[in-house]
Amino acid sequence: MKAIRRFTVRPVLPDPLQPLSDLARNLRWSWHTETCELFQAVDPEIRRTAECDPVRLLGAVSAGRLAELALDEQFLRRLAEVSADLRDYLDGPRWYQEQLAQGAELPAAVAYFSPEFGVTAALPQYSGGLGILAGDHLKASSDLGVPLIAVGLLYRHGYFRQSLSRDGWQQEHYPVLDPNELPLTLIREADGTPSRVVLALPGGRSLHAHIWQAQVGRVPLLMLDSDVEENAPGEREVTDRLYGGGSEHRLLQEMLLGIGGVRAVRTYCRLTGHPAPEVFHTNEGHAGFLGLERIRELSGTGLDFDSAVESVRAGTVFTTHTPVPAGIDRFDRELVARHFGDDGELPGVGVERILQLGVETHPGGEPEVFNMAVMGLRLAQRANGVSTLHGSVSREMFAGLWPGFDAAEVPITSVTNGVHAPTWVAPEILRLRKGYGGTPGRWDSAADVPDRELWDLRRALRGQVVTEVRERLYASWRIRGAEAAELGWIDSVLDPDVLTIGFARRVPSYKRLTLMLRDRDRLRELLLHPTRPIQIVVAGKAHPADDGGKRLVRELVRFSDDPRVRHRIVFLPDYGMAMARKLYPGCDVWLNNPLRPLEACGTSGMKAALNGCLNLSVLDGWWDEWFEPDFGWAIPTADGLAMDEDRRDDLEAGALYELIEDRVAPRFYDRGGEGLPERWIEMVRRTLGTLGPKVLADRMVSEYVERLYAPAAIAQRALDPGTARQLADWKARVRAAWPRVAVDHVEAVAPNAAGGSAELGSTLVLRVRIALGVLEPADVEVQAVAGRVDAADGISDAQVFPLKPAGGQDLEGRWLYDGPLALDRTGPYGYTVRVLPAHPLLATSAELGLVALPMESMGDGAGLLMR
Ligand SMILES: *Cc1c(COP(=O)(O)O)cnc(C)c1O
């Protein structure tokens, strides 16, 4: 029978147990083992359901058991301790407060927007790496005391749950999430009515949303929910699913996230007295409309559009996460125009100006498209990619927004991602480290752990994964229609003493789920090797609209269904945080073989590393930055060579097999005197000790604070309305005057130069004449740029030498500049001279995308050469 209506009966906790309710509402339990264990003690029966989920647990526990616990002195003592610990965690000064005490200028608050958040499996509001990174960002911010307010949407179906059909085709299910059964609180006004955010839509419709709050340690996470009675049926579904629906549906989601999100933050600050954010950080372009809402707010105070843009830019940080075009939202311009027209949202903000912000200017850009990443970059004075390599790929990719500049000078920096150790490190590893003098927050204490102990622990963790895999595989086969009696073979799937390789991630094509299947015979040989076998655990969800991805899943499933190898390779459906937390610690090797350089960072390998699992990966993302042969392997790649994809896959798969066969497996099975693989253990130790401290989300968040949030807050404070207007006027004046700015004449005096050569260590004196039109020397910076030159006269490895005004204007109104240029490199050398706009409120001199070069230097050649 189906119920006709559902509601939630909340448990009534006896008085002495009241603190459990506060503990359950703060998601700190998702990374705090003691809190989790306390909840597990509430009902040892329910505890079997593996993942910690206190809200559900309290909803399921019997009144009798609660009455019993209310009299259990020992339990009450533990409860008091854990509650006190949470209170200290929430109220005490942390890293951020220390920085402030030492006089650092830091933002009073930062608003952090993301379309998805992966905080815990019990709040399934993520699809993959982007969301889990956002969750880790919140947790690390909480640990560091960073005053973050996070903003997202509450998807009533979250992302889908994956299972398999008999023949291996991905099946999607969308369970209904009831917010009352989740660790969420509805935000209400003082009179008790739910706070509301409303957006006007075309045709006189409107979109209403309530705001749910999840508490992630010290950080509030506000989630907008459109499933409310005030909405028409269509609008109720705006927040139905993560990354579902067509283009208009996505646009409405992003309007709610960006515009509604700013309003939710304002509501939260009004109700709680929380300081207003001085910095807005957008995690990928999806939340980019937040900039438009802030422009509207400022327009309401009388500021014109251009000045408002300056003010918004100063306090905005934009993080780009992917060089894969499918990862970037692009809308039809006409669709955007319709939603931001006169009867749409933001009536005070001109639709033409909005459309301009999303125009693609790169080669191949399409005029009919509104690009959210491009708007994100135009509305943020500071932007970054998520690894060193991805920073440089992004500078190339978006160079069209800063014409005239080499990609190296495009103002997009990088902050390499990190992962939240308390969430991702197995409790057993944590305890081992603590036992050897390690302290939480220090991950380099593995050096003193004896080999035997480390190896026994690795084996125990591998054993746990074997058990977990068998349980999941059994459940999956039952769903695929197998009878229990057919499944006896599952008891011998995987072996706790065999080298275990993990590969789990979403299934977009660039991640190459099936690269390992390139030569099936070869793979079978590796799996079934008589003395040095390997076993592989694979998992991953394909996007519901991606049939190509589903075909890859099916290929892998079919290969692993083969009775010859099914005890050595498994595909587990429904990859998510719960599975991930078991998988990383239990694998020996984490495999990653994307098409370089399309993996912007990748974080699963970092989580594996924190648990002593070794990385075997293409040199992409973070691995390109931190790989060392002491603790892992680099799969050679054929990127950059012109060849077709098939051939490239063949080559790279061949290299992978060879590495496993010749290097990885021999090292794992090479046992010394006491039966220990000493060299392997040494690599585990190096992974924990050397990589451990780098891959942390604490490191990442402190970099965001120091390199992006703090300068953004300072810039934002400087831009009061008057200053914003001055800056906007100055930019307009410089843009208008720029066509008349020119480098007219360059002359070099080289004391020892003869016939186009000069001596190392000598100094050139440059004298140049510059035309500035109506601009003044104070508006510009004149520089010599010098360095090694290639055959086409391109300058690489450039050094910049500022030139100084020398006297006033000449008779023709041109300005003289001069300065020395030190020749400190041998070989082909060249220089050019350039003029750039200069203003103290610019973050970099490339900001306006304006530069004047000598005629000869246009294009990519250097100007004046000496060979
Ligand atoms: C870490 C993580 C990811 C991201 O992994 P990548 O290596 O970046 O692809 C995806 N899903 C889950 C469940 C994760 O824990």
Ligand as a Chemical Component Dictionary entry (heavy atoms), coordinates in Angstrom:
data_LIG
# 
_chem_comp.id                   LIG 
_chem_comp.type                 NON-POLYMER 
_chem_comp.pdbx_formal_charge   0 
_chem_comp.three_letter_code    LIG 
# 
loop_
_chem_comp_atom.comp_id 
_chem_comp_atom.atom_id 
_chem_comp_atom.alt_atom_id 
_chem_comp_atom.type_symbol 
_chem_comp_atom.charge 
_chem_comp_atom.model_Cartn_x 
_chem_comp_atom.model_Cartn_y 
_chem_comp_atom.model_Cartn_z 
_chem_comp_atom.pdbx_ordinal 
LIG C1 C1 C 0 37.185 12.833 -4.524  1  
LIG C2 C2 C 0 35.961 12.356 -5.166  2  
LIG C3 C3 C 0 35.725 12.630 -6.519  3  
LIG C4 C4 C 0 36.701 13.404 -7.371  4  
LIG O1 O1 O 0 37.681 12.529 -7.858  5  
LIG P1 P1 P 0 38.632 12.967 -9.068  6  
LIG O2 O2 O 0 39.853 12.185 -8.901  7  
LIG O3 O3 O 0 38.872 14.416 -8.907  8  
LIG O4 O4 O 0 37.897 12.637 -10.306 9  
LIG C5 C5 C 0 34.549 12.174 -7.100  10 
LIG N1 N1 N 0 33.647 11.471 -6.387  11 
LIG C6 C6 C 0 33.851 11.165 -5.089  12 
LIG C7 C7 C 0 32.820 10.400 -4.362  13 
LIG C8 C8 C 0 35.013 11.604 -4.433  14 
LIG O5 O5 O 0 35.181 11.317 -3.148  15 
# 
loop_
_chem_comp_bond.comp_id 
_chem_comp_bond.atom_id_1 
_chem_comp_bond.atom_id_2 
_chem_comp_bond.value_order 
_chem_comp_bond.pdbx_ordinal 
LIG C1 C2 SING 1  
LIG C2 C3 SING 2  
LIG C2 C8 DOUB 3  
LIG C3 C4 SING 4  
LIG C3 C5 DOUB 5  
LIG C4 O1 SING 6  
LIG O1 P1 SING 7  
LIG P1 O2 DOUB 8  
LIG P1 O3 SING 9  
LIG P1 O4 SING 10 
LIG C5 N1 SING 11 
LIG N1 C6 DOUB 12 
LIG C6 C7 SING 13 
LIG C6 C8 SING 14 
LIG C8 O5 SING 15 
# 
